[in-house]
Amino acid sequence: MSDSRNAAVIPFVIDEEADGDMHDDNPAERLFLAEAVRMAEALVFASAEPISEKQLAGRLPDGISIPAVMLELQKIYEKRGVNLVHVGDGWAFRTAGDLAFLMSRDTVQQKKLSRAALEVLAIIAYHQPVTRAEIEDIRGVETSKGTLDTLLETEWVRMRGRRKTPGRPVTYGTTEKFLDHFQLEEIRDLPGMEELKGAGLLSTRMPSNFSMPVPPSDPDALTDDEDPLTDIDLEELGLLTPRVEDD
């Protein structure tokens, strides 16, 4: 007679070559998964930043399915006061959305961004990689260095490379902290035109030829018309202390 308790076993994949005889209803397999889930929980809890699946794979037992482990851990926390959320390519614990109001009294209010900064942030998010000149062309007005500096200080925006054009202007893009703050799993989760209209952020009477740019699938990857930032570039931009040559 089969054990009815095994009917609730969670699907779980390990290295088939190493353990081809194991079945989903194997008690040893369930214990293996449960222990991996506990380990993943400890790693995510202890990490100050979202922890990537690559980092988890380096700490969890060999042959374990990281997606299966994280899915199980996410289910455990889905109705709790904190939830396990996917941030970019990493995982982190965050206060449940419906309980965020409880934190408002203790949260240090961030400096309110100006309208210009919000416009520039939106342009960078949707058009990245984008240069300062391209931002100004889209907005139709000059963008001050102070506005970009403010966004860089929030760590929602970063310098990502240099455009392969005369003058090699710096290109800007968003960061994982941007995704985390706005509770986006990936940059393609940004609201589309209909969502923005519904929220009153876009006029319902847009020109017929108006279209929203499609955010890149991998915002971290350099495009064909970008060069990576070198140490010389970082020194020039004030992001790296110049090296002092020995006499």
Residue frames relative to the residue before (quaternion, step in Angstrom):
aa qw qx qy qz dx dy dz
M 1.0000 0.0000 0.0000 0.0000 0.00 0.00 0.00
S 0.4049 -0.7198 0.5049 0.2511 3.60 -0.87 0.90
D 0.4927 -0.6472 0.5014 0.2949 3.51 -1.21 0.62
S 0.3952 -0.7494 0.4775 0.2328 3.63 -0.49 1.16
R 0.5723 0.5990 -0.3936 0.3985 3.60 1.14 -0.44
N 0.6209 0.5686 -0.3464 0.4137 3.60 1.11 -0.52
A 0.5138 0.6631 -0.4193 0.3471 3.60 1.21 -0.24
A 0.7105 0.4495 -0.2613 0.4741 3.60 1.14 -0.49
V 0.3449 0.7573 -0.4967 0.2465 3.61 1.23 0.26
I 0.4087 -0.7157 0.5160 0.2334 3.57 -0.98 0.90
P 0.5046 -0.6360 0.4739 0.3412 3.66 -0.88 0.82
F 0.0476 0.8085 -0.5751 0.1155 3.55 -0.87 0.89
V 0.1615 -0.8136 0.5562 0.0511 3.57 -0.79 1.02
I 0.0008 -0.7626 0.6468 0.0125 3.55 -0.99 0.86
D 0.7427 -0.3840 0.2865 0.4679 3.55 -1.28 -0.05
E 0.3521 -0.7797 0.4767 0.2019 3.58 -0.38 1.22
E 0.6340 0.5297 -0.3383 0.4505 3.59 1.04 -0.70
A 0.6946 0.4710 -0.2757 0.4687 3.55 0.99 -0.84
D 0.8246 0.1173 -0.0214 0.5530 3.58 1.08 -0.60
G 0.0732 0.8667 -0.4902 0.0559 3.56 0.90 0.92
D 0.6771 0.5124 -0.3004 0.4345 3.61 1.15 -0.47
M 0.5294 0.6477 -0.4118 0.3615 3.58 1.26 -0.14
H 0.1854 -0.7628 0.6100 0.1080 3.56 -1.17 0.67
D 0.6727 -0.5143 0.3544 0.3967 3.53 -1.28 0.41
D 0.7257 0.4212 -0.2575 0.4792 3.60 1.10 -0.57
N 0.3998 0.7140 -0.4773 0.3203 3.54 1.24 0.41
P 0.4504 -0.7098 0.4640 0.2793 3.64 -0.63 1.04
A 0.6289 0.5390 -0.3417 0.4440 3.59 1.01 -0.75
E 0.6390 0.5272 -0.3174 0.4615 3.56 1.06 -0.79
R 0.6442 0.5195 -0.3176 0.4628 3.57 0.99 -0.85
L 0.6507 0.5037 -0.3143 0.4733 3.58 0.99 -0.79
F 0.6156 0.5524 -0.3298 0.4552 3.57 1.09 -0.80
L 0.6656 0.4897 -0.2888 0.4836 3.58 0.97 -0.91
A 0.6633 0.5200 -0.3149 0.4365 3.59 0.86 -0.96
E 0.6679 0.4862 -0.3061 0.4731 3.57 0.97 -0.80
A 0.6313 0.5220 -0.3317 0.4679 3.60 1.03 -0.74
V 0.6255 0.5305 -0.3317 0.4661 3.60 1.05 -0.77
R 0.6429 0.5148 -0.3195 0.4685 3.61 0.96 -0.84
M 0.6576 0.5078 -0.3077 0.4638 3.58 0.97 -0.85
A 0.6519 0.5091 -0.3111 0.4680 3.59 0.96 -0.87
E 0.6174 0.5509 -0.3304 0.4540 3.57 1.03 -0.82
A 0.6700 0.4959 -0.2963 0.4663 3.58 0.93 -0.90
L 0.6629 0.5146 -0.3078 0.4484 3.59 0.97 -0.86
V 0.6676 0.4843 -0.3028 0.4776 3.60 0.92 -0.88
F 0.6486 0.5299 -0.3145 0.4468 3.59 0.95 -0.88
A 0.7290 0.4509 -0.2468 0.4520 3.60 0.94 -0.88
S 0.6277 0.5657 -0.3378 0.4146 3.60 1.20 -0.40
A 0.4104 -0.7182 0.5118 0.2320 3.57 -0.87 1.00
E 0.7483 0.2806 -0.1598 0.5795 3.58 1.21 -0.54
P 0.6450 -0.4805 0.3849 0.4527 3.61 -1.19 0.32
I 0.2853 -0.7752 0.5443 0.1461 3.57 -0.86 0.96
S 0.4026 -0.7502 0.4768 0.2186 3.57 -0.77 1.04
E 0.6184 -0.5434 0.4130 0.3896 3.54 -1.26 0.40
K 0.5897 0.5589 -0.3662 0.4537 3.59 1.14 -0.56
Q 0.6558 0.4937 -0.3106 0.4793 3.59 0.99 -0.81
L 0.6379 0.5223 -0.3266 0.4622 3.57 1.01 -0.80
A 0.6494 0.5291 -0.3207 0.4421 3.57 0.94 -0.88
G 0.6584 0.5207 -0.3068 0.4485 3.57 1.12 -0.65
R 0.7264 0.4151 -0.2285 0.4978 3.59 1.24 -0.42
L 0.6839 0.4825 -0.2911 0.4634 3.59 1.08 -0.65
P 0.6907 -0.4868 0.3201 0.4284 3.62 -1.19 0.39
D 0.5754 -0.5904 0.4453 0.3495 3.56 -1.15 0.70
G 0.7962 0.3202 -0.2397 0.4540 3.56 -1.11 0.74
I 0.5275 0.6397 -0.4157 0.3737 3.58 1.24 -0.14
S 0.3920 -0.6881 0.5526 0.2598 3.59 -1.11 0.64
I 0.3502 -0.7657 0.5018 0.1980 3.59 -0.34 1.26
P 0.6501 0.5074 -0.3449 0.4483 3.68 0.83 -0.81
A 0.6543 0.5108 -0.3236 0.4542 3.62 0.98 -0.81
V 0.6434 0.5219 -0.3149 0.4630 3.57 1.01 -0.85
M 0.7091 0.4618 -0.2726 0.4578 3.58 0.82 -0.98
L 0.6041 0.5430 -0.3567 0.4615 3.60 1.10 -0.61
E 0.6578 0.4979 -0.3097 0.4728 3.57 0.98 -0.85
L 0.6589 0.4991 -0.3114 0.4688 3.59 0.95 -0.85
Q 0.6275 0.5360 -0.3290 0.4591 3.59 1.05 -0.76
K 0.6413 0.5195 -0.3227 0.4634 3.60 1.01 -0.78
I 0.6240 0.5538 -0.3356 0.4374 3.57 1.01 -0.85
Y 0.7756 0.3728 -0.1748 0.4785 3.59 0.96 -0.91
E 0.4568 0.7409 -0.4345 0.2314 3.62 1.19 -0.21
K 0.7671 0.3096 -0.1937 0.5275 3.65 1.11 -0.50
R 0.5202 0.6391 -0.4122 0.3886 3.57 1.24 0.36
G 0.6987 -0.4767 0.3346 0.4154 3.55 -1.33 0.04
V 0.7308 0.2127 -0.1816 0.6226 3.55 1.28 -0.32
N 0.2223 -0.7739 0.5827 0.1097 3.55 -1.10 0.75
L 0.3976 -0.6577 0.5749 0.2806 3.54 -1.24 0.47
V 0.0165 -0.8270 0.5606 -0.0379 3.57 -0.60 1.13
H 0.4360 -0.6608 0.5497 0.2665 3.53 -1.26 0.57
V 0.0256 -0.7891 0.6132 -0.0261 3.59 -0.71 1.11
G 0.7980 -0.0802 0.0200 0.5969 3.58 -0.27 1.23
D 0.7426 -0.3158 0.2509 0.5347 3.57 -0.62 -1.12
G 0.6431 0.5249 -0.3184 0.4577 3.58 1.24 0.36
W 0.3673 -0.7053 0.5647 0.2211 3.54 -1.38 0.10
A 0.0515 0.7959 -0.5994 0.0677 3.58 -1.05 0.78
F 0.4271 -0.6515 0.5559 0.2900 3.56 -1.29 0.44
R 0.0110 0.7929 -0.6078 0.0427 3.57 -0.94 0.92
T 0.6051 -0.5530 0.4260 0.3828 3.57 -1.17 0.61
A 0.5426 -0.6155 0.4596 0.3398 3.57 -0.96 0.86
G 0.5936 -0.6363 0.3657 0.3301 3.56 -0.89 0.95
D 0.7031 0.4682 -0.2844 0.4534 3.59 0.95 -0.81
L 0.6934 0.4412 -0.2811 0.4955 3.61 1.27 -0.08
A 0.3609 0.7676 -0.4709 0.2425 3.57 1.27 0.08
F 0.5919 0.5984 -0.3662 0.3968 3.60 1.10 -0.67
L 0.5998 0.5839 -0.3617 0.4104 3.60 1.14 -0.54
M 0.6885 0.4883 -0.2710 0.4627 3.56 1.17 -0.58
S 0.4867 0.7255 -0.4141 0.2556 3.58 1.20 -0.44
R 0.6604 0.5278 -0.3260 0.4232 3.62 0.97 -0.74
D 0.7438 0.4131 -0.2144 0.4798 3.54 1.08 -0.77
T 0.5795 0.6037 -0.3740 0.3998 3.57 1.23 -0.28
V 0.3932 -0.6845 0.5609 0.2495 3.55 -0.95 0.91
Q 0.3850 -0.7452 0.4967 0.2231 3.53 -0.60 1.13
Q 0.3877 -0.7216 0.5266 0.2276 3.54 -0.84 1.04
K 0.6251 -0.5356 0.4092 0.3936 3.54 -1.20 0.61
K 0.4381 -0.7080 0.4898 0.2586 3.55 -0.81 1.04
L 0.3900 -0.7291 0.5154 0.2254 3.55 -0.81 1.01
S 0.4963 -0.6413 0.4988 0.3061 3.55 -1.10 0.74
R 0.6674 -0.4820 0.3740 0.4269 3.55 -1.29 0.28
A 0.6350 0.5357 -0.3268 0.4506 3.57 1.01 -0.84
A 0.6611 0.5058 -0.3083 0.4605 3.59 0.94 -0.90
L 0.6474 0.5140 -0.3197 0.4631 3.59 0.99 -0.80
E 0.6333 0.5232 -0.3295 0.4655 3.58 1.03 -0.78
V 0.6686 0.4940 -0.2968 0.4700 3.57 0.93 -0.93
L 0.6290 0.5354 -0.3315 0.4558 3.58 0.99 -0.82
A 0.6624 0.5022 -0.3058 0.4642 3.59 0.92 -0.88
I 0.6457 0.5166 -0.3202 0.4623 3.58 0.98 -0.82
I 0.6528 0.5050 -0.3156 0.4683 3.58 0.92 -0.88
A 0.6583 0.5305 -0.3153 0.4311 3.58 0.90 -0.94
Y 0.7652 0.3878 -0.2037 0.4719 3.59 0.85 -0.96
H 0.7776 0.3681 -0.1771 0.4780 3.60 1.03 -0.73
Q 0.3965 0.7526 -0.4703 0.2350 3.63 1.20 -0.13
P 0.5430 -0.2239 -0.8093 0.0075 1.46 -2.03 1.53
V 0.0381 -0.8108 0.5827 -0.0397 3.55 -0.94 0.93
T 0.3537 -0.7334 0.5442 0.2022 3.58 -1.06 0.77
R 0.6776 -0.4783 0.3560 0.4306 3.55 -1.28 0.24
A 0.6475 0.5163 -0.3234 0.4579 3.60 0.97 -0.84
E 0.6541 0.5034 -0.3135 0.4695 3.59 1.01 -0.77
I 0.6044 0.5407 -0.3473 0.4709 3.59 1.09 -0.69
E 0.6689 0.5008 -0.2919 0.4654 3.57 0.94 -0.95
D 0.6328 0.5310 -0.3318 0.4556 3.59 1.05 -0.77
I 0.6647 0.4959 -0.2988 0.4722 3.59 1.01 -0.81
R 0.7166 0.4458 -0.2525 0.4733 3.59 0.92 -0.94
G 0.3667 -0.7421 0.4821 0.2869 3.55 1.11 -0.68
V 0.7243 0.3148 -0.2297 0.5688 3.58 1.28 0.19
E 0.6063 -0.5595 0.4174 0.3811 3.55 -1.26 0.38
T 0.2538 -0.7541 0.5899 0.1376 3.55 -1.11 0.76
S 0.3595 -0.7590 0.5002 0.2109 3.56 -0.60 1.11
K 0.5970 -0.5597 0.4385 0.3717 3.54 -1.23 0.54
G 0.6051 0.5824 -0.3498 0.4151 3.59 1.09 -0.70
T 0.6252 0.5371 -0.3406 0.4524 3.59 1.05 -0.73
L 0.6765 0.4690 -0.2918 0.4870 3.59 0.92 -0.88
D 0.6228 0.5405 -0.3423 0.4504 3.59 1.02 -0.76
T 0.6303 0.5355 -0.3291 0.4557 3.58 1.01 -0.82
L 0.6751 0.4861 -0.2911 0.4725 3.58 0.94 -0.87
L 0.6282 0.5203 -0.3338 0.4725 3.58 1.07 -0.70
E 0.6404 0.5336 -0.3195 0.4508 3.59 1.06 -0.75
T 0.6323 0.5207 -0.3397 0.4622 3.61 1.08 -0.60
E 0.3185 -0.7635 0.4785 0.2945 3.57 1.31 -0.48
W 0.4420 0.6509 -0.4832 0.3841 3.55 1.16 0.65
V 0.7488 0.2761 -0.1384 0.5864 3.55 1.29 -0.49
R 0.0647 -0.7964 0.6008 0.0250 3.56 -1.10 0.69
M 0.4612 -0.5888 0.5675 0.3443 3.52 -1.35 0.32
R 0.1580 -0.8492 0.5015 0.0488 3.58 -0.60 1.10
G 0.8003 -0.1481 0.1212 0.5682 3.61 1.10 -0.55
R 0.4221 -0.6516 0.5424 0.3211 3.54 -1.30 -0.44
R 0.4665 -0.6794 0.4966 0.2723 3.54 -0.98 0.93
K 0.4156 -0.7089 0.5140 0.2460 3.59 -1.00 0.84
T 0.4511 0.6272 -0.4889 0.4051 3.53 0.63 1.23
P 0.6932 -0.4533 0.3257 0.4560 3.62 -1.19 0.28
G 0.7723 0.2863 -0.2475 0.5102 3.56 -0.87 1.00
R 0.1854 -0.8331 0.4988 0.1507 3.57 1.30 -0.33
P 0.0102 0.8358 -0.5484 0.0256 3.63 0.60 1.09
V 0.5445 -0.6179 0.4674 0.3214 3.55 -1.20 0.65
T 0.2487 -0.7443 0.5984 0.1618 3.55 -1.08 0.73
Y 0.2438 -0.7806 0.5657 0.1061 3.56 -1.11 0.76
G 0.0162 0.7801 -0.6252 0.0158 3.55 -1.22 0.63
T 0.5771 -0.5831 0.4417 0.3631 3.57 -1.29 0.11
T 0.3863 -0.7181 0.5422 0.2029 3.54 -1.35 0.27
E 0.6736 -0.4522 0.3757 0.4478 3.56 -1.33 -0.01
K 0.6104 0.5542 -0.3571 0.4390 3.60 1.10 -0.64
F 0.5838 0.5522 -0.3630 0.4717 3.58 1.17 -0.56
L 0.6592 0.4999 -0.3013 0.4741 3.58 0.91 -0.94
D 0.6618 0.5221 -0.3036 0.4441 3.55 0.93 -0.96
H 0.6791 0.5049 -0.3007 0.4398 3.60 0.85 -0.97
F 0.7696 0.3415 -0.1831 0.5075 3.57 0.93 -0.89
Q 0.4422 -0.7439 0.4155 0.2801 3.56 1.34 0.41
L 0.3804 0.6852 -0.5126 0.3507 3.54 0.82 1.12
E 0.4166 -0.6983 0.5158 0.2698 3.58 -0.92 0.84
E 0.7789 -0.0602 0.0514 0.6222 3.57 1.09 -0.75
I 0.6761 -0.5314 0.3199 0.3977 3.56 -1.21 0.48
R 0.6210 0.5534 -0.3512 0.4298 3.62 1.13 -0.52
D 0.5725 0.5804 -0.3827 0.4347 3.59 1.29 -0.03
L 0.3682 0.7147 -0.5049 0.3141 3.60 1.25 0.15
P 0.5627 -0.6243 0.4105 0.3538 3.61 -0.99 0.73
G 0.3967 -0.7130 0.5329 0.2241 3.54 -1.11 0.75
M 0.7806 -0.3677 0.2328 0.4487 3.55 -1.33 -0.03
E 0.6859 0.4886 -0.3008 0.4475 3.58 0.83 -0.94
E 0.6382 0.5219 -0.3244 0.4637 3.58 1.04 -0.77
L 0.6596 0.5013 -0.3064 0.4687 3.58 0.99 -0.84
K 0.6268 0.5154 -0.3368 0.4775 3.58 1.03 -0.72
G 0.6612 0.5258 -0.3027 0.4412 3.56 0.94 -0.90
A 0.6962 0.4485 -0.2599 0.4966 3.56 1.14 -0.66
G 0.5180 -0.6675 0.3985 0.3569 3.58 1.29 0.01
L 0.5123 0.6610 -0.4090 0.3652 3.57 1.25 0.33
L 0.7367 0.2462 -0.1938 0.5992 3.56 1.30 -0.08
S 0.5219 -0.6255 0.4759 0.3314 3.54 -1.07 0.71
T 0.4650 -0.6701 0.4975 0.2954 3.57 -1.06 0.71
R 0.6861 0.4297 -0.2742 0.5191 3.59 1.28 -0.25
M 0.1134 0.8055 -0.5671 0.1296 3.57 0.55 1.17
P 0.6078 -0.5372 0.4193 0.4076 3.63 -1.15 0.49
S 0.6015 -0.6078 0.3826 0.3497 3.59 -1.04 0.77
N 0.7184 0.4350 -0.2490 0.4824 3.59 1.12 -0.65
F 0.4542 0.6949 -0.4528 0.3253 3.61 1.26 0.13
S 0.0509 0.7881 -0.6116 0.0471 3.57 -0.99 0.86
M 0.4461 -0.6727 0.5226 0.2745 3.54 -1.19 0.62
P 0.4651 -0.6593 0.5000 0.3146 3.60 -0.98 0.76
V 0.3904 -0.7032 0.5437 0.2399 3.56 -1.14 0.65
P 0.4032 -0.7252 0.4976 0.2529 3.63 -0.57 1.10
P 0.5762 -0.6105 0.4080 0.3590 3.62 -1.05 0.64
S 0.5386 -0.6267 0.4539 0.3333 3.57 -1.13 0.64
D 0.7802 0.1342 -0.0798 0.6058 3.58 1.12 -0.65
P 0.1885 -0.8395 0.4988 0.1043 3.62 0.11 1.25
D 0.6311 0.5479 -0.3435 0.4283 3.60 1.18 -0.31
A 0.6214 0.5594 -0.3395 0.4310 3.59 1.18 -0.49
L 0.4441 -0.6783 0.5171 0.2745 3.57 -0.94 0.90
T 0.4048 -0.6976 0.5352 0.2510 3.57 -1.09 0.72
D 0.7061 -0.4759 0.3183 0.4166 3.57 -1.30 0.23
D 0.7350 0.3969 -0.2392 0.4949 3.61 1.12 -0.55
E 0.6105 0.5165 -0.3649 0.4768 3.59 1.20 0.53
D 0.2325 -0.7150 0.6400 0.1585 3.52 -1.26 0.66
P 0.5091 -0.6313 0.4695 0.3491 3.62 -1.06 0.59
L 0.5279 -0.6040 0.4855 0.3477 3.57 -1.23 0.45
T 0.2391 -0.7684 0.5809 0.1225 3.58 -0.83 1.03
D 0.6866 -0.4454 0.3522 0.4540 3.59 -1.28 0.09
I 0.6199 0.5360 -0.3409 0.4607 3.59 1.06 -0.73
D 0.6353 0.5210 -0.3210 0.4711 3.58 1.01 -0.84
L 0.6692 0.5092 -0.2967 0.4526 3.57 0.91 -0.96
E 0.6279 0.5141 -0.3326 0.4805 3.60 1.05 -0.74
E 0.6604 0.5200 -0.3001 0.4510 3.56 0.94 -0.93
L 0.7170 0.4344 -0.2357 0.4916 3.58 1.07 -0.80
G 0.5089 -0.6756 0.4011 0.3518 3.60 1.31 0.01
L 0.5172 0.6523 -0.4048 0.3784 3.56 1.24 0.40
L 0.7575 0.2385 -0.1512 0.5886 3.57 1.30 -0.10
T 0.4548 -0.6860 0.4951 0.2783 3.57 -0.86 0.95
P 0.4788 -0.6788 0.4678 0.3017 3.62 -0.74 0.98
R 0.4467 -0.6876 0.5063 0.2669 3.53 -1.03 0.82
V 0.3120 -0.7324 0.5748 0.1894 3.57 -1.03 0.79
E 0.3449 -0.7514 0.5270 0.1970 3.56 -0.64 1.12
D 0.4522 -0.6755 0.5131 0.2757 3.56 -1.01 0.85
D 0.5068 -0.6347 0.4849 0.3244 3.56 -1.11 0.72
